[in-house]
Amino acid sequence: MITAAAQEPAQEPAPEADVLVTSRPLDEYCALFGLTRARLAALPGPLLDCPGGAAGLAAEARALGCRVIAADPAYALPLPEVAARALAARASMAAAMAARPELYPSPPSCRPYRPERYLRSWDRARWLFAEDSAAHPHRYVAAALPRLPFADGAFALTLSGYLLFAYPELFGPECQLAALTELVRVTAADGEVRVQPLHDGRGRRCGHLDRLRYALGERRIASEVRRVPRGDGRTRRVMVLRSADRRPPAAAAGPPAVMVARPFHSYTYRMSETTIRPARPADADRLTALIQASSAYRGAYFAMIDGYTVEPDYIERHEVRMAVDRADDRLLGFYALIHEPAELDLMFVADEAQGRGIGRALIADMLDRARAAGIEAVKVVSHPPAEGFYLQVGARRTGTRPPQPRTPWAQPELVFTV
């Protein structure tokens, strides 16, 4: 099954040579973001680590029952080159810690202050990353902010560390705003985004943070700055973002969130402007062109669609339905439902129609058609980055399809109960 459901188009990621590829372990993530292992284990959905670097988070969190997807432009590189950049980052960190130790308080597990002892935890995390990314490449997605190839609301928790404010020379205020907005887009309405640090590599605080939070509020994104204990009597600041259309959890601490009523962007497509109709054999070339243009299959995933075509006889044999613009019949997305055995075989949304509710409308239509045909359950073998979308629209994870010759990575298996 091939699917690019409700994913935001992304530029082909180019690794940022000036950004350190760090190798932090799970316990350091917990300390930096004010989390606990219990909180991670209790997450109702997957976690996004962006940028993931060469961290051990995805491998270590799995033992807790927490599913992690790491996104980083460095993953477009061969694994040995990523490892080499991680080693270079270790050397840079060692030099920085020696030069300005006051900026790098050692975690409780590494006291007294010994940089080499602390960096040995990076060595283990780097080894875990290498093993895990080789065994489970679908968990490591080559992608770069401010455009990510994930569905709206795909993650229960999103973490972004040592990037947007740490490198002001690479991320100016407008780029920061776009990136933070994107992180909220891919996070569930009842989830949250956590971002740290709020200073650059020299410890200088972001001078426009208040203006940035106001601009986020204009986009209906609530923000708060929490103080998280560092373990040495001081605190670090973490920015927490949520959709402003929900209230923060009752237990959340910190100042009131910024909430401004004027919306910036609506992610709900006005369905009065579109219709879903049966595809005709003459539409085969249009459907093929949409598949081949999908940005969700750039990089390693391109092998899944390389040379793939939708033939006229396929449309005649299966139930293929298209979402099109009422005004000009422009193709916005489509799906293909196989009746026996029941499976959602194809599911695509055009890049320019992403984030507008087209994917959800297609799924609703598919379930209506399956119900009318007397089908009780519809199987889905998902494109790995689209799993979060299917979970959001009611599918249930049932297993994992092992790597195949054409798709040398595991794929989530899900089912819709009709």
DAGI-V935846 format. One record per helix or strand of 3 or more residues. SS is the DSSP state (H for helix, E for strand). FROM is the first residue (numbers start at 1). LEN is the number of residues. If there is no record, write none. Layout:
BEGIN
SS;FROM;LEN  SS;FROM;LEN
END
This chain:
BEGIN
E;2;3  H;26;8  H;37;5  E;47;4  H;57;6  E;68;4  H;73;4  H;79;21  H;101;3  H;108;3  H;115;21  H;137;3  E;155;7  H;173;13  E;187;10  H;209;10  E;221;9  E;235;9  H;271;3  E;274;5  H;281;13  H;295;3  H;299;6  H;312;6  E;319;7  E;331;9  E;342;8  H;351;3  H;358;15  E;377;5  H;384;9  E;396;6  E;411;7
END
